Structures are given as structure tokens and as C-alpha cells.
Amino acid sequence: MLSSLPLFHNLDQAQRNSIGAQVSLRAFEKGAVILHEGEAADSLFLIVTGQVKVFSVDPDDPGREVILKTLGAGEFFGELPLFDHEPRSASVAALERCHVQVLSYRAFQRAMQASPDIAQKVLETLARRLRAANRKVGDLALLGISGRVSRILLELAILSNGRRVVGEPFTQQDLANMVGASREMVNRTLRDLEAGGYITIQRKSITILNEAMPN
């Protein structure tokens, strides 16, 4: 399975076999929390199938969460403590049934020594995530709710039958947690976008009709 993960594409078969012997494959059902913010860290997680959300919970309101990003097959999470030795900075939960490979930091460090290209890919990923985080902070500060919802729909949409569609596993509550608004505000915004001819809303999906959505 390591060969299917972009992080390990440049390893030869012997190196993959060596790392693979130290990897454990785990399954998580939808909604299961994989990592908890603040806990000690000793492993890197590589997504084989499914999607996860990286989120933080308001300490003063445990029922309120903010989704920082979502990740899918081929991506990894839990990498920050590898570099700063601090506790987990966010929680991670399964958005749908997931298969995840778990690799200890010690084994991953050996992999980076065997192939410096792995370290380069990790740094490139961290840079992309930092840019995305900066963009999200800017969106929250500068865009209204309509602009934030429009932006997140365009980011989440995948091509299906020639149309860009946002569907399962994402819910309107997930969208609300991503844009920092209430579910009611997001629902109202989606209805306004539908009335304006930008999207059409089905029971479990949203189809984008016009990508020039309002900011």
C-alpha cells in the first residue's frame, strides 16, 4: 500500500518493504476521533481510503468546533510534532469510513534519511497548508458569509458527470464549521445562492451551476 501514497513514490521496493514492516493499518468508522488535540504524539498517519477533518473545539463551548481543513486518500496528518516535539495541535476525526496507516516518528525519520525526497515533500505540503491557513484567515477577516460559503463550495467540489458537485460526506453543519458561522446562516446563504442561479441543492449534494459566485 505504501506505493500508492505520493509521499513514498521515490522509494525502491526494498525501502518500501522495510518501512512497510513497521506500519500498522487501522480502520476508523465515520465520526470516530483519530487524534485528540493536546495529546502526546509519536506517530504519523497516512490516509489510504476515506476522508478526515482536522478541527479544533472551543474550550468554553465543547459543542462548537471549527474545521481547519479536510484531507483525503494519499495525504497525511500528525506531522507537526515530528518537528517541534509539542503535543497535538488539533483533533482529527473520520468524515467517512477510513483506512489509515500509522507509522512511528522514529521509523519515519529513518525513511527520510533513506530518501531525502520524502523530507522535501513534507516541507512542500507544510508550505501549501500554511498558505491555505493564511488564505482562510484572510477570508474570515475580509469576506462576508456569502463569500466564505462560495469559496468553500468551490474548494470542496469534485467533478461528477461534467458538473462540479459537493456531496457526502460533507453536511451543512460541516460547511458551517469550516466558514465560522451557524448552520442557520449557512442554510440561508445556500438558499440565496440557489435563488440566484449559482447552485442547485439536492437532498445530499450541492451542484455548482455558475462558479462566478458572489463575494
Backbone torsions as a table, in degrees:
resi	resn	phi	psi	omega
1	MET	NA	-25.2	-178.9
2	LEU	-59.7	-32.8	-178.2
3	SER	-64.6	-21.1	-179.7
4	SER	-83.9	-8.5	-177.9
5	LEU	-96.8	123.5	-177.1
6	PRO	-53.0	-30.8	-177.4
7	LEU	-60.3	-28.2	-174.0
8	PHE	-113.7	17.1	-176.6
9	HIS	-59.5	-33.7	-173.5
10	ASN	-90.3	3.8	176.5
11	LEU	-80.0	145.8	173.7
12	ASP	-81.1	173.3	-173.4
13	GLN	-63.2	-37.5	179.9
14	ALA	-63.8	-40.9	179.2
15	GLN	-67.2	-40.6	177.8
16	ARG	-63.3	-40.9	178.9
17	ASN	-62.8	-39.4	-179.4
18	SER	-64.6	-45.0	179.5
19	ILE	-71.3	-41.0	-178.0
20	GLY	-58.9	-29.3	178.9
21	ALA	-68.6	-16.3	-177.3
22	GLN	-108.6	6.3	-178.6
23	VAL	-100.2	139.2	173.3
24	SER	-114.7	137.1	-179.7
25	LEU	-98.6	127.8	-179.3
26	ARG	-126.5	148.5	177.0
27	ALA	-110.9	139.8	178.1
28	PHE	-129.1	131.2	178.7
29	GLU	-79.1	161.1	179.1
30	LYS	-53.0	130.2	178.7
31	GLY	91.8	-14.2	-178.9
32	ALA	-68.3	135.9	176.8
33	VAL	-85.1	123.1	-176.6
34	ILE	-90.7	-42.2	177.4
35	LEU	-130.2	147.4	177.5
36	HIS	-112.6	132.3	176.7
37	GLU	-56.7	133.6	176.8
38	GLY	92.8	-11.1	-178.8
39	GLU	-81.2	158.5	178.2
40	ALA	-65.2	152.0	-174.2
41	ALA	-125.1	138.7	176.4
42	ASP	-146.8	5.5	-174.5
43	SER	-142.7	153.2	173.7
44	LEU	-103.4	145.1	-177.6
45	PHE	-118.3	131.8	-177.8
46	LEU	-120.8	123.9	-174.2
47	ILE	-83.9	121.8	177.6
48	VAL	-92.0	-48.7	176.0
49	THR	-139.4	155.0	176.5
50	GLY	91.4	-177.8	179.9
51	GLN	-132.6	150.1	178.0
52	VAL	-129.3	161.5	172.9
53	LYS	-116.4	140.1	174.1
54	VAL	-102.8	122.6	-171.7
55	PHE	-143.6	164.1	176.5
56	SER	-130.1	142.9	-177.6
57	VAL	-105.9	137.9	176.5
58	ASP	-66.6	117.0	-177.9
59	PRO	-61.8	-24.9	179.5
60	ASP	-88.6	-10.8	179.5
61	ASP	-147.5	82.6	-174.6
62	PRO	-55.8	-19.7	179.9
63	GLY	-82.7	-4.9	-178.3
64	ARG	-108.9	127.4	179.3
65	GLU	-130.4	157.1	174.6
66	VAL	-120.5	124.1	177.4
67	ILE	-83.8	118.0	-177.1
68	LEU	-82.0	-37.2	176.8
69	LYS	-168.7	164.6	173.3
70	THR	-120.5	149.2	-176.8
71	LEU	-133.7	149.4	-179.1
72	GLY	-128.8	-168.8	-176.0
73	ALA	-54.9	135.1	-179.3
74	GLY	94.0	-13.1	-179.5
75	GLU	-98.0	171.1	-178.0
76	PHE	-134.1	162.6	176.7
77	PHE	-149.8	167.4	-178.5
78	GLY	84.6	20.0	-173.5
79	GLU	-85.8	-24.2	-172.3
80	LEU	-59.1	-46.7	-179.8
81	PRO	-61.3	-18.2	175.5
82	LEU	-59.6	-30.5	-175.5
83	PHE	-101.5	-34.8	-175.8
84	ASP	-112.5	-4.2	176.2
85	HIS	59.9	26.0	177.4
86	GLU	-96.6	166.5	177.1
87	PRO	-65.3	170.4	178.6
88	ARG	-56.4	134.5	-176.7
89	SER	-90.8	-10.8	179.9
90	ALA	-157.7	166.5	175.6
91	SER	-95.7	158.8	178.2
92	VAL	-134.9	132.5	178.5
93	ALA	-134.7	155.3	-179.5
94	ALA	-78.4	127.6	174.1
95	LEU	-82.0	-21.5	176.4
96	GLU	-154.4	175.9	-180.0
97	ARG	-59.2	128.9	-175.2
98	CYS	-125.4	149.7	166.0
99	HIS	-114.8	126.9	-173.6
100	VAL	-130.9	133.3	174.0
101	GLN	-93.1	135.8	-177.5
102	VAL	-112.9	125.7	-177.2
103	LEU	-128.4	126.8	-179.2
104	SER	-64.2	152.0	178.3
105	TYR	-59.3	-37.3	-179.3
106	ARG	-62.4	-43.8	178.9
107	ALA	-68.0	-36.4	-179.5
108	PHE	-69.2	-36.7	177.0
109	GLN	-63.0	-38.4	176.6
110	ARG	-64.6	-36.8	178.4
111	ALA	-64.3	-39.6	179.3
112	MET	-67.4	-34.3	177.1
113	GLN	-67.9	-34.7	179.9
114	ALA	-72.6	-31.3	-178.4
115	SER	-142.9	95.2	178.8
116	PRO	-56.3	-20.8	178.2
117	ASP	-60.5	-30.0	178.5
118	ILE	-63.9	-45.1	178.6
119	ALA	-60.7	-39.6	178.6
120	GLN	-62.2	-41.6	179.7
121	LYS	-66.2	-38.0	177.8
122	VAL	-63.2	-44.8	179.7
123	LEU	-63.7	-40.0	178.1
124	GLU	-63.7	-39.8	178.2
125	THR	-65.5	-43.3	178.3
126	LEU	-60.9	-40.1	178.8
127	ALA	-63.7	-43.3	178.7
128	ARG	-62.4	-41.2	-178.9
129	ARG	-68.8	-35.5	177.2
130	LEU	-65.9	-42.1	177.1
131	ARG	-62.0	-42.0	179.4
132	ALA	-64.4	-39.2	178.5
133	ALA	-65.1	-41.5	177.9
134	ASN	-62.4	-41.0	179.4
135	ARG	-64.7	-39.1	-179.6
136	LYS	-66.5	-40.6	176.7
137	VAL	-60.5	-43.0	177.4
138	GLY	-62.1	-41.9	178.6
139	ASP	-60.7	-45.7	-178.4
140	LEU	-63.2	-33.8	-177.0
141	ALA	-82.7	-34.0	-169.1
142	LEU	-109.8	-26.1	-176.5
143	LEU	-97.9	147.0	172.5
144	GLY	-77.8	-179.7	-176.5
145	ILE	-62.0	-37.7	179.8
146	SER	-63.0	-44.4	179.5
147	GLY	-65.2	-38.8	-179.6
148	ARG	-68.3	-41.1	178.8
149	VAL	-66.2	-42.8	178.5
150	SER	-59.1	-45.0	-178.2
151	ARG	-62.9	-43.0	-176.5
152	ILE	-72.2	-33.2	176.3
153	LEU	-62.5	-43.7	179.9
154	LEU	-65.1	-34.7	179.8
155	GLU	-71.0	-37.2	-174.5
156	LEU	-86.6	-19.8	-173.1
157	ALA	-64.3	140.5	173.8
158	ILE	-121.1	156.3	-177.8
159	LEU	-79.0	126.2	179.8
160	SER	-143.0	116.2	-179.5
161	ASN	53.4	40.5	176.0
162	GLY	81.7	-0.2	179.4
163	ARG	-119.9	151.3	175.5
164	ARG	-89.9	123.4	-170.3
165	VAL	-130.0	138.3	169.7
166	VAL	-109.1	116.0	-177.4
167	GLY	-135.5	-156.1	178.9
168	GLU	-57.0	143.7	13.3
169	PRO	-92.5	9.7	-174.1
170	PHE	-81.8	136.4	177.6
171	THR	-114.2	170.9	176.8
172	GLN	-63.6	-31.5	176.6
173	GLN	-66.9	-38.0	175.4
174	ASP	-60.9	-45.0	178.6
175	LEU	-59.5	-42.8	178.9
176	ALA	-61.2	-41.7	-179.9
177	ASN	-69.3	-23.7	178.4
178	MET	-80.1	-33.7	-174.8
179	VAL	-100.7	-0.5	177.7
180	GLY	71.0	44.9	179.9
181	ALA	-141.5	170.4	178.1
182	SER	-77.9	158.7	178.4
183	ARG	-61.6	-36.7	-179.1
184	GLU	-64.1	-42.1	178.8
185	MET	-64.9	-40.8	178.9
186	VAL	-65.6	-43.1	179.1
187	ASN	-60.2	-42.8	179.5
188	ARG	-64.9	-40.6	179.0
189	THR	-64.5	-42.6	178.4
190	LEU	-61.5	-40.1	179.2
191	ARG	-66.0	-36.8	177.0
192	ASP	-65.6	-41.0	178.6
193	LEU	-65.7	-36.2	177.9
194	GLU	-68.0	-42.5	179.1
195	ALA	-63.1	-30.5	179.5
196	GLY	-82.9	-0.7	177.9
197	GLY	81.7	14.9	-178.9
198	TYR	-86.7	-32.2	-178.2
199	ILE	-140.3	165.2	167.6
200	THR	-128.6	137.8	-173.6
201	ILE	-107.6	122.1	172.2
202	GLN	-104.0	-178.1	-175.7
203	ARG	-60.6	-42.3	-176.2
204	LYS	-125.6	16.8	-178.9
205	SER	-155.9	162.8	176.6
206	ILE	-128.4	125.5	179.3
207	THR	-105.4	129.5	179.4
208	ILE	-85.4	121.6	180.0
209	LEU	-96.9	-31.7	-177.2
210	ASN	-141.2	113.6	-176.1
211	GLU	-74.1	-11.9	179.5
212	ALA	-82.7	56.8	-177.6
213	MET	-75.6	154.5	-175.8
214	PRO	-68.5	149.2	173.5
215	ASN	-95.8	NA	NA
